[in-house]
Amino acid sequence: MSASGEVVVPIRADVDVVIARQKVRALVSDLRFSGSELTLIATAISEVARNIVSYAGSGEIVMRVVRQGQRGITVVARDKGPGIANIERAMEDGFSTSGGWGLDCRAPSD
């Protein structure tokens, strides 16, 4: 972890997806997330990292614990890939450019 409390994980290959998962689990270990919450966080990091490898080739994930009011984590994924041509369309359930199901797996809002 850097002096600023950030964890930066360079993403260049599939092995970096695993490293990012390990780093986020270590980063949030003292936040008392449930097992299912940890699984959701690790899965989200895996998906972002996998997308960097698949679509941009390389990039980085920056993670930082947030302790203002609630416990949480901030995640910033950076790459220099081609971007998403139609963001509105990409946010629709069922839309996929890679042949996947294009499902919205976010937690329902309150």
C-alpha positions in Angstrom: 0.0 0.0 0.0 1.3 3.5 -0.8 1.7 6.3 1.7 -1.6 7.7 0.5 -3.4 4.5 1.5 -3.9 3.6 -2.2 -3.2 0.2 -3.7 -2.3 0.4 -7.4 -2.4 -2.8 -9.4 -1.0 -2.7 -13.0 -3.1 -4.8 -15.3 -1.4 -6.3 -18.3 -2.3 -10.1 -18.3 -4.7 -12.6 -16.9 -2.5 -13.2 -13.9 -3.0 -9.6 -12.9 -6.7 -10.3 -12.5 -5.9 -12.8 -9.7 -3.4 -10.3 -8.1 -6.1 -7.6 -8.1 -8.6 -9.9 -6.4 -6.0 -10.8 -3.7 -5.0 -7.1 -3.2 -8.6 -5.9 -2.7 -9.3 -8.7 -0.3 -6.3 -7.7 1.8 -7.2 -4.0 1.5 -10.7 -4.5 2.9 -9.9 -7.2 5.4 -10.3 -5.0 8.5 -13.7 -3.5 7.3 -15.7 -6.5 8.5 -17.5 -7.2 5.3 -19.5 -10.4 5.2 -18.3 -13.3 3.1 -20.9 -12.5 0.4 -19.9 -8.8 0.3 -16.3 -9.8 -0.1 -17.2 -12.1 -3.0 -19.2 -9.3 -4.7 -16.2 -6.9 -4.3 -13.7 -9.4 -5.6 -16.0 -10.3 -8.5 -16.4 -6.6 -9.5 -12.6 -6.2 -9.4 -12.1 -9.3 -11.5 -14.6 -8.1 -14.1 -13.0 -4.7 -14.4 -9.5 -6.2 -14.6 -10.6 -8.8 -17.1 -12.2 -6.0 -19.3 -8.9 -4.1 -19.2 -7.0 -7.1 -20.4 -9.6 -8.1 -23.0 -10.5 -4.7 -24.5 -7.6 -2.3 -23.7 -4.6 -4.6 -23.4 -3.3 -2.9 -20.3 -4.1 -0.4 -17.6 -4.3 -0.2 -13.8 -6.8 -0.4 -10.9 -6.4 2.0 -8.0 -8.2 1.0 -4.8 -8.6 3.0 -1.6 -10.5 2.4 1.6 -13.2 5.0 2.5 -13.9 5.6 6.1 -16.1 8.7 6.0 -19.5 7.9 7.5 -19.7 4.4 6.1 -17.1 1.8 5.4 -16.3 1.2 1.8 -13.8 1.2 -1.0 -13.2 3.5 -4.0 -12.1 1.8 -7.2 -10.7 3.6 -10.2 -9.9 1.6 -13.4 -7.7 3.3 -15.9 -6.8 2.3 -19.4 -6.2 3.7 -22.8 -8.5 1.4 -24.7 -10.9 2.4 -27.5 -13.7 3.2 -25.1 -17.4 2.3 -25.4 -19.0 3.6 -28.6 -22.5 3.8 -27.3 -22.7 4.1 -23.5 -26.5 4.3 -23.3 -26.9 1.1 -25.3 -24.1 -0.6 -23.3 -26.0 0.1 -20.1 -29.1 -1.9 -21.3 -29.7 -5.4 -20.1 -29.0 -7.9 -22.8 -26.5 -5.7 -24.7 -23.1 -7.2 -25.3 -20.3 -6.6 -27.7 -18.4 -9.8 -26.7 -21.2 -12.4 -27.1 -22.0 -12.5 -23.4 -25.4 -12.3 -21.8 -25.1 -8.5 -21.1 -26.9 -8.8 -17.7 -27.0 -6.1 -15.1 -25.5 -7.7 -12.0 -25.5 -4.6 -9.8 -27.2 -4.8 -6.4 -30.8 -3.4 -6.5 -31.0 0.2 -5.1 -33.0 0.9 -2.0 
